[in-house]
Amino acid sequence: MSDRPLRAAIVGGGIGGLAAACALRHRGIQVSVFEQAPALGEIGAGVFIYPNSLRQLERMGLRDALARVGARVGPASRYCRMDGSVVGPIVTTDSSGWNGFYGMHRADLLDALAAALPDGVVRTGHRCVGLQQDADVARLEFANGRTAEADLVIAADGIHSVLQKYVVGPMPPEYSGSRAYRGLVPRDRLPNWRDEAHQVWMGDGKHFMVFPVRSGQLLNYVGFVPTSSQTVESWSAVGDRDELAASFAGWDAPVTELLAQVESCFWWGLYDRRPLPAWTAGRLVLLGDAAHPMLPHLGQGANQAIEDGVALAVLLEGQGAAAVPEVLRRYEALRRVRTDVIQAEARRNGLRYDSRSGSLEQRDREIADAGRFRRQLYDYDVEAAALAFRDGGAVPAPLEAVPA
């Protein structure tokens, strides 16, 4: 144990980086966040905050802030075939029945996290260009000529992390073969829409989903379509609204009625990466998409990044600088047992939604079986697991994947 608080430097001011900063400060660790952009901001649209991460954010004091901007998602949620016939419900509670499930605009979530941090913690305009470390300290170098020292560095800088190369050799992201169109439609333009509902329509090689954000005032839609060539991975690439509508022509009326209200949309290519051989090197550790980028078909990317930050904070609490490398290795051992399975299951779930996982009967059976998997996912309490592990307990058993 140490009398001096640890100093953590986080590279990346997105959801994962700011959530980690909140978690670390909650455990008495000094934090600085370095973001390359001139100001904090999220270009993307919707994100789910599920029970497994919402309970952690609420423990950090964010309950009221998230309730103000989140859109509750509840039992009206369902899976449908492209013609609107119902396959089954979407699980929105953990095993206790707690409906800790919000649809949120990414910018709203980022604002809530940033507001929970004191002034001066986040430093924008700092693009990281290098790292040096020795037995005592880690030093970051930035394009603006400044440097920073810390006891540990957390790379929360996404799938194209500039710090990942200091941990593992080059491992390019893998393209999924799908493009996602996304955007927002005001709820009041669709008077017959189901409120507090996450809805997924599944067709041949493509699927469409909608859920509410911003206190239910907006509907976030995403249309997933196959492509023959790789699409840029960008939140801000302008999509073709007519092409999107044509991709889902003839589908269930709520889908086509929503698309008729779309004035503009964006697209991005869907990438992930096979599990890395390592997440840590000395005083450097990878977090979120830098460690385990996931396809969006379980909605767990941001949620797993939040879990990462909580686990790291618990394991680092009260430790001295000399213990950091070993603590980071233990963090990796705890977390990757879970994230490896979720990465793989996100891939499989995308195939199910696109009706490419076998026969339609098998798809529908797997969708029904997925309810058990989701409750396992939501029941997990990363803080409790990390506390038990810190006190000598075993790494929790991995999630049981949906049977094929």
C-alpha positions as CSV (number, residue, x, y, z in Angstrom):
1,M,0.0,0.0,0.0
2,S,1.1,3.6,-0.6
3,D,0.6,6.9,1.2
4,R,0.7,8.8,-2.2
5,P,-2.2,8.5,-4.5
6,L,-1.4,6.8,-7.8
7,R,-1.3,9.1,-10.9
8,A,-3.1,7.8,-13.9
9,A,-2.9,9.3,-17.4
10,I,-5.7,8.4,-19.8
11,V,-5.2,8.8,-23.5
12,G,-8.6,9.3,-25.1
13,G,-11.6,11.4,-24.0
14,G,-14.4,9.2,-25.3
15,I,-16.9,7.3,-23.3
16,G,-14.4,4.7,-22.2
17,G,-11.8,7.2,-21.2
18,L,-14.1,9.5,-19.2
19,A,-15.9,6.6,-17.5
20,A,-12.5,5.2,-16.5
21,A,-11.6,8.7,-15.1
22,C,-14.8,8.7,-13.1
23,A,-14.1,5.2,-11.7
24,L,-10.5,5.9,-10.8
25,R,-11.4,9.2,-9.0
26,H,-14.1,7.3,-7.2
27,R,-11.3,5.1,-5.8
28,G,-9.0,7.9,-4.8
29,I,-6.7,7.8,-7.8
30,Q,-5.4,11.0,-9.4
31,V,-6.4,11.2,-13.1
32,S,-5.5,13.3,-16.1
33,V,-7.3,12.7,-19.5
34,F,-5.6,13.7,-22.7
35,E,-7.9,14.1,-25.7
36,Q,-6.5,15.0,-29.2
37,A,-9.6,16.9,-30.3
38,P,-9.8,20.7,-29.5
39,A,-13.0,20.0,-27.6
40,L,-14.9,17.0,-26.2
41,G,-17.6,15.7,-28.5
42,E,-19.3,12.6,-29.8
43,I,-20.4,12.6,-33.4
44,G,-22.2,9.2,-33.2
45,A,-25.9,8.8,-32.5
46,G,-27.3,6.2,-30.1
47,V,-25.7,3.9,-27.6
48,F,-27.3,1.4,-25.1
49,I,-26.4,1.5,-21.4
50,Y,-27.4,-1.9,-20.1
51,P,-27.8,-3.0,-16.5
52,N,-24.2,-4.4,-16.3
53,S,-22.7,-0.9,-16.7
54,L,-25.6,1.3,-15.5
55,R,-25.3,0.0,-12.0
56,Q,-21.6,1.0,-12.0
57,L,-22.3,4.5,-13.3
58,E,-25.0,5.0,-10.7
59,R,-22.6,4.0,-7.9
60,M,-20.3,6.8,-9.1
61,G,-23.1,9.3,-8.5
62,L,-24.5,9.6,-12.1
63,R,-28.0,8.2,-11.5
64,D,-29.8,11.5,-11.8
65,A,-27.7,12.8,-14.7
66,L,-28.4,9.7,-16.8
67,A,-32.0,9.6,-15.9
68,R,-32.5,13.1,-17.2
69,V,-31.1,12.3,-20.7
70,G,-31.6,8.6,-21.1
71,A,-34.7,7.0,-22.7
72,R,-36.0,4.0,-20.8
73,V,-36.3,0.8,-22.8
74,G,-38.7,-1.8,-21.5
75,P,-40.9,-4.9,-22.2
76,A,-42.4,-3.6,-25.5
77,S,-39.0,-4.5,-27.1
78,R,-39.1,-7.4,-29.6
79,Y,-37.5,-9.2,-32.5
80,C,-39.4,-9.4,-35.7
81,R,-39.0,-10.9,-39.2
82,M,-38.8,-8.4,-42.0
83,D,-42.6,-8.7,-42.6
84,G,-43.3,-7.7,-39.0
85,S,-44.2,-11.2,-37.6
86,V,-42.8,-11.5,-34.1
87,V,-40.0,-13.8,-33.3
88,G,-39.8,-13.1,-29.6
89,P,-39.1,-10.5,-26.9
90,I,-35.9,-8.7,-26.3
91,V,-34.6,-9.1,-22.8
92,T,-34.4,-5.7,-21.0
93,T,-34.0,-6.8,-17.4
94,D,-31.4,-8.7,-15.4
95,S,-32.5,-11.9,-13.5
96,S,-33.8,-9.8,-10.6
97,G,-36.2,-8.0,-12.9
98,W,-34.3,-4.7,-12.6
99,N,-34.9,-2.7,-15.8
100,G,-31.6,-0.8,-15.9
101,F,-31.6,-0.2,-19.6
102,Y,-31.3,3.2,-21.4
103,G,-31.1,4.3,-24.9
104,M,-28.8,7.4,-25.0
105,H,-27.4,9.8,-27.4
106,R,-23.6,9.4,-27.3
107,A,-23.1,13.1,-26.8
108,D,-25.5,13.1,-23.8
109,L,-23.6,10.3,-22.2
110,L,-20.3,12.0,-22.8
111,D,-21.6,15.3,-21.4
112,A,-22.8,13.5,-18.2
113,L,-19.4,11.8,-17.7
114,A,-17.5,15.0,-18.3
115,A,-19.7,17.0,-15.9
116,A,-18.8,14.5,-13.2
117,L,-15.1,15.4,-13.4
118,P,-13.5,18.5,-11.9
119,D,-12.2,21.2,-14.1
120,G,-8.7,20.6,-15.3
121,V,-8.9,16.8,-15.4
122,V,-9.6,16.7,-19.2
123,R,-7.0,18.4,-21.4
124,T,-8.0,18.8,-25.0
125,G,-5.7,19.5,-27.9
126,H,-3.3,16.8,-26.8
127,R,-2.6,14.3,-29.5
128,C,-0.4,11.5,-28.2
129,V,2.6,10.7,-30.4
130,G,4.9,8.7,-28.1
131,L,5.4,6.8,-24.9
132,Q,8.5,6.0,-22.9
133,Q,8.6,4.2,-19.6
134,D,11.1,2.7,-17.1
135,A,10.8,0.9,-13.8
136,D,9.6,4.1,-12.0
137,V,7.4,6.1,-14.3
138,A,5.7,6.4,-17.7
139,R,6.1,9.5,-19.9
140,L,3.7,10.6,-22.7
141,E,4.7,12.8,-25.5
142,F,2.2,15.0,-27.4
143,A,2.2,16.7,-30.8
144,N,2.0,20.1,-29.2
145,G,5.4,19.5,-27.6
146,R,4.2,18.9,-24.1
147,T,4.9,15.8,-22.0
148,A,3.2,14.2,-19.0
149,E,4.4,11.7,-16.4
150,A,2.3,9.2,-14.6
151,D,2.5,5.9,-12.7
152,L,0.3,4.2,-15.3
153,V,-1.0,5.1,-18.8
154,I,-4.4,3.9,-19.9
155,A,-4.9,3.7,-23.7
156,A,-8.6,4.5,-24.3
157,D,-8.0,5.7,-27.8
158,G,-10.1,3.3,-29.8
159,I,-9.6,0.6,-32.4
160,H,-6.9,2.6,-34.1
161,S,-5.0,3.2,-30.8
162,V,-1.7,4.9,-31.2
163,L,-0.4,3.3,-28.0
164,Q,-1.4,-0.3,-28.9
165,K,1.9,-0.7,-30.8
166,Y,3.8,-0.5,-27.5
167,V,2.0,-3.6,-26.3
168,V,1.6,-5.9,-29.4
169,G,2.7,-6.0,-33.0
170,P,0.5,-4.8,-35.8
171,M,-3.0,-6.5,-35.9
172,P,-5.2,-4.6,-38.4
173,P,-8.9,-4.4,-37.7
174,E,-11.0,-7.0,-39.6
175,Y,-13.9,-5.8,-41.8
176,S,-17.2,-7.5,-41.2
177,G,-18.6,-7.2,-44.7
178,S,-21.4,-4.9,-43.5
179,R,-22.1,-1.2,-43.6
180,A,-24.3,0.5,-41.0
181,Y,-26.5,3.5,-41.9
182,R,-27.6,5.5,-38.9
183,G,-29.4,8.6,-37.9
184,L,-32.1,10.2,-35.8
185,V,-35.8,10.9,-36.4
186,P,-38.0,13.0,-34.1
187,R,-40.4,10.8,-32.2
188,D,-43.4,13.1,-32.9
189,R,-43.2,12.4,-36.6
190,L,-44.3,8.8,-36.0
191,P,-47.4,9.0,-33.8
192,N,-48.1,5.3,-33.9
193,W,-44.6,4.2,-32.8
194,R,-44.2,1.9,-29.8
195,D,-42.7,3.8,-26.9
196,E,-39.9,2.6,-24.6
197,A,-39.1,-0.1,-27.2
198,H,-36.0,-1.5,-28.8
199,Q,-37.1,-3.2,-32.0
200,V,-35.1,-5.3,-34.4
201,W,-36.3,-6.5,-37.8
202,M,-34.3,-9.4,-39.4
203,G,-34.1,-10.2,-43.1
204,D,-32.0,-11.9,-45.7
205,G,-28.4,-10.6,-45.2
206,K,-29.5,-7.4,-43.4
207,H,-31.3,-6.1,-40.4
208,F,-32.8,-2.9,-39.1
209,M,-33.1,-1.6,-35.5
210,V,-34.6,1.3,-33.7
211,F,-34.5,2.5,-30.1
212,P,-35.3,5.8,-28.3
213,V,-32.7,8.3,-27.1
214,R,-32.7,11.8,-25.4
215,S,-35.6,11.1,-23.0
216,G,-37.6,9.5,-25.8
217,Q,-37.7,12.7,-28.0
218,L,-35.6,11.0,-30.7
219,L,-35.6,7.6,-32.4
220,N,-32.2,6.3,-33.2
221,Y,-32.2,4.0,-36.2
222,V,-29.5,1.7,-37.7
223,G,-29.8,-0.2,-40.9
224,F,-27.2,-2.9,-41.5
225,V,-26.6,-3.9,-45.1
226,P,-23.9,-6.1,-46.8
227,T,-21.3,-4.5,-49.0
228,S,-18.9,-6.0,-51.5
229,S,-16.1,-3.6,-50.7
230,Q,-14.8,-2.2,-47.4
231,T,-16.5,0.9,-46.1
232,V,-14.7,3.6,-44.2
233,E,-14.9,3.3,-40.4
234,S,-16.3,6.8,-39.7
235,W,-19.1,8.2,-37.6
236,S,-19.4,11.2,-39.9
237,A,-19.4,9.8,-43.5
238,V,-22.5,11.0,-45.2
239,G,-24.8,8.2,-46.4
240,D,-27.3,8.0,-49.3
241,R,-30.8,8.4,-47.8
242,D,-32.4,6.9,-51.0
243,E,-30.0,4.0,-51.0
244,L,-30.9,3.3,-47.4
245,A,-34.6,3.4,-48.1
246,A,-34.2,1.1,-51.2
247,S,-32.3,-1.4,-49.1
248,F,-35.4,-2.0,-46.9
249,A,-38.2,-1.5,-49.5
250,G,-41.1,-3.8,-48.9
251,W,-40.2,-4.4,-45.2
252,D,-42.7,-4.1,-42.3
253,A,-44.6,-0.8,-42.5
254,P,-43.1,0.8,-39.3
255,V,-39.6,0.4,-41.0
256,T,-40.7,2.0,-44.3
257,E,-42.7,4.7,-42.5
258,L,-39.7,5.7,-40.4
259,L,-37.4,5.7,-43.4
260,A,-39.8,8.0,-45.2
261,Q,-39.1,10.6,-42.5
262,V,-35.3,10.4,-42.9
263,E,-33.8,13.6,-44.3
264,S,-30.2,12.7,-44.0
265,C,-28.1,9.8,-42.7
266,F,-24.6,8.7,-42.0
267,W,-22.8,5.4,-42.5
268,W,-19.8,3.6,-41.1
269,G,-18.1,0.3,-41.8
270,L,-18.2,-2.3,-39.1
271,Y,-14.8,-3.6,-37.9
272,D,-13.6,-5.6,-35.0
273,R,-10.4,-7.5,-34.2
274,R,-9.5,-11.0,-32.9
275,P,-8.5,-11.1,-29.3
276,L,-5.1,-9.6,-28.8
277,P,-2.3,-11.7,-27.3
278,A,-1.7,-9.1,-24.6
279,W,-3.3,-5.9,-23.2
280,T,-0.4,-4.6,-21.0
281,A,3.2,-3.8,-21.1
282,G,4.9,-2.4,-18.0
283,R,2.9,0.7,-16.9
284,L,0.8,0.8,-20.1
285,V,-2.6,-0.9,-20.4
286,L,-5.3,-1.0,-23.1
287,L,-8.9,-0.3,-22.4
288,G,-12.2,-0.5,-24.3
289,D,-11.9,-0.6,-28.1
290,A,-8.1,-0.4,-27.9
291,A,-8.1,-3.8,-26.2
292,H,-11.3,-5.5,-27.5
293,P,-13.2,-3.8,-30.3
294,M,-16.6,-5.4,-30.8
295,L,-19.2,-5.4,-33.6
296,P,-22.3,-3.6,-32.4
297,H,-24.7,-6.6,-32.5
298,L,-24.8,-7.0,-28.7
299,G,-24.6,-3.2,-28.0
300,Q,-21.8,-4.0,-25.5
301,G,-18.8,-1.9,-26.8
302,A,-19.3,1.1,-24.5
303,N,-20.6,-1.1,-21.7
304,Q,-17.5,-3.3,-21.7
305,A,-15.3,-0.2,-21.7
306,I,-17.1,1.1,-18.6
307,E,-16.6,-2.3,-16.9
308,D,-12.9,-2.1,-17.8
309,G,-12.5,1.2,-16.0
310,V,-14.3,0.0,-12.9
311,A,-12.3,-3.2,-12.7
312,L,-9.0,-1.3,-13.1
313,A,-10.0,1.2,-10.5
314,V,-10.8,-1.5,-7.9
315,L,-7.6,-3.4,-8.5
316,L,-5.5,-0.2,-8.3
317,E,-7.1,1.2,-5.2
318,G,-4.5,1.7,-2.4
319,Q,-1.6,0.3,-4.5
320,G,1.8,1.9,-4.8
321,A,3.5,2.8,-8.0
322,A,5.8,-0.2,-7.8
323,A,2.9,-2.6,-7.9
324,V,1.3,-1.1,-11.1
325,P,2.7,-3.6,-13.7
326,E,1.5,-6.6,-11.7
327,V,-1.9,-5.0,-11.1
328,L,-2.3,-4.4,-14.8
329,R,-1.6,-8.0,-15.6
330,R,-4.2,-9.1,-13.0
331,Y,-6.7,-6.7,-14.6
332,E,-6.1,-8.3,-18.0
333,A,-6.6,-11.8,-16.5
334,L,-9.9,-10.7,-14.9
335,R,-11.3,-8.9,-17.9
336,R,-10.4,-10.9,-21.0
337,V,-12.2,-14.0,-19.9
338,R,-15.4,-12.1,-20.3
339,T,-14.6,-9.8,-23.2
340,D,-13.3,-12.6,-25.4
341,V,-16.7,-14.3,-25.3
342,I,-18.6,-11.1,-25.8
343,Q,-16.5,-10.2,-28.9
344,A,-17.2,-13.6,-30.4
345,E,-20.9,-13.6,-29.5
346,A,-21.3,-10.1,-31.1
347,R,-20.0,-11.6,-34.3
348,R,-22.4,-14.6,-34.1
349,N,-25.3,-12.3,-33.2
350,G,-24.8,-10.3,-36.3
351,L,-25.0,-13.4,-38.4
352,R,-28.3,-14.3,-36.6
353,Y,-29.8,-10.9,-37.2
354,D,-28.8,-11.2,-40.9
355,S,-30.3,-14.7,-41.1
356,R,-26.9,-16.1,-42.0
357,S,-26.4,-18.5,-39.0
358,G,-28.2,-21.4,-40.5
359,S,-31.9,-22.1,-41.3
360,L,-34.5,-19.6,-40.3
361,E,-35.8,-22.1,-37.7
362,Q,-32.3,-22.3,-36.2
363,R,-32.1,-18.5,-36.2
364,D,-35.4,-18.2,-34.3
365,R,-34.4,-20.9,-31.8
366,E,-31.1,-19.1,-31.2
367,I,-32.8,-15.8,-30.7
368,A,-35.1,-17.4,-28.1
369,D,-32.1,-19.0,-26.4
370,A,-30.2,-15.6,-26.4
371,G,-32.4,-14.4,-23.5
372,R,-30.5,-16.6,-21.1
373,F,-27.2,-15.2,-22.4
374,R,-28.3,-11.6,-22.1
375,R,-29.4,-12.1,-18.5
376,Q,-26.0,-13.6,-17.7
377,L,-24.5,-10.5,-19.4
378,Y,-26.7,-8.1,-17.4
379,D,-26.4,-9.9,-14.0
380,Y,-22.6,-9.5,-13.9
381,D,-21.3,-7.0,-11.3
382,V,-17.8,-6.1,-12.3
383,E,-17.2,-4.2,-9.1
384,A,-18.1,-7.2,-7.0
385,A,-16.0,-9.5,-9.2
386,A,-13.0,-7.2,-9.0
387,L,-13.2,-6.9,-5.3
388,A,-13.4,-10.6,-4.8
389,F,-10.5,-11.1,-7.2
390,R,-8.4,-8.4,-5.4
391,D,-9.0,-10.3,-2.2
392,G,-7.7,-13.6,-3.5
393,G,-10.8,-15.0,-5.3
394,A,-10.7,-16.8,-8.6
395,V,-11.5,-15.2,-12.0
396,P,-15.3,-15.7,-12.6
397,A,-16.3,-18.4,-15.0
398,P,-16.8,-17.1,-18.6
399,L,-20.2,-16.5,-20.0
400,E,-21.9,-19.4,-21.6
401,A,-22.4,-18.7,-25.3
402,V,-25.7,-19.1,-27.0
403,P,-26.0,-22.8,-28.2
404,A,-25.9,-23.2,-32.0
